[in-house]
Amino acid sequence: MGNDIYTPQKAIVLYSVGLLGGSIGIALKKSGYAGRIIGLSSPANIKTALSLGCIDEGYDYDKLNEIIKDTDVIFLCSPIKVIIETLTKLAKIDLPKNLIITDVGSTKKEIAEAAKNILPKHVHFLGGHPMAGSEKRGPSAADPYLFQNAIYVLSPLTEKPAEIDIQFARFLEHYLGCRHIILKPEIHDTIAATVSHIPHMLAVSLVNLAQEIEDQTPSTLHLAAGGFRDLTRIASAPYKMWHDIFLTNKKTIAPLLDQCMEILRSLKKKLIDNDLEESFNNAAETRRKIPLHNKGFMTPLYEILVLAKDQPGVLASMTNILAIENLNIKDIEVLKMREGEGGTIKMAFNSYETASAAAEVLNKSGFSAWERK
């Protein structure tokens, strides 16, 4: 195959201009894509997306029939069930030949099956799942660098990717700054269940366990420290975000949960028998194999610790120093503070490079900062 990049000649449509749709649009424009980008969304989202430069034109969803006639690519950026409903809607429209339909859904098998069963043969469907996101929602949170170095999973309907799939992957890499990987829909869903969906359920379980113990033993939550907070951070996500994921991937998640429970039962027995060392060593060795700085199904945060004096304005001084260097803080927490003396502040960033740069600039400014391993 050559090194051609797919180049839309007419227009790209973003169906639902929220966080991901808005970020795709603004990333395309910021990286030099000169074609038309049209948003279909709610009036409020269209207004915001236009003001931020995510799209060139915006219309209500009911304009789909008219807009699609002069479209090369449509990104379906809605929740999973709405994506499937939109595929059904598209199947009833007179679609242009060679239209590329892609999506950003977090599960792939049910979407792929719907596309294969209902879309006409003269259009091309390519499933997609960018491994990037934010706790924020809506186009106001659109980020032109959201996909930088993130893995963008592509799931063709065919056994092997077609030439157009490879060309479109290069288009995404060129304009979004992502790195693509091609996975069959069912393989994607198994991996996602293992490293994203089940960890989320475990985080929810741990927090609910802590609450049950808190009811029996007050001060449990008060003593829950950084390790527990880090491990359960993802449990804060609203169920609305996860409903469609669990609904469309439960046949994959359920047996993996059984497997996980078997491992926990085994650990329980080894705990009683004082025989945990091998399991701990195996887990440590496996974890070392995980790429440290990859964005993936669960986007990591990279942390630094900063010593701070207990005086007015010290936190503002830190954040101002980082703002001047355009270093964006993703999370901040006061870990320890002694009245009249000072304490330790934890700052989190979305990349290892940003965290390292933040520690360096704070050290040069007189603070004591280091990366948290």
Beta strands, then each sheet from edge to edge (+ up, - down):
strand 1: 11-15
strand 2: 36-40
strand 3: 57-59
strand 4: 73-76
strand 5: 100-103
strand 6: 124-130
strand 7: 151-156
strand 8: 179-182
strand 9: 302-309
strand 10: 331-338
strand 11: 342-349
strand 12: 368-371
sheet 1: 3+ 2+ 1+ 4+ 5+ 6+ 7- 8-
sheet 2: 10+ 11- 9+ 12-
end
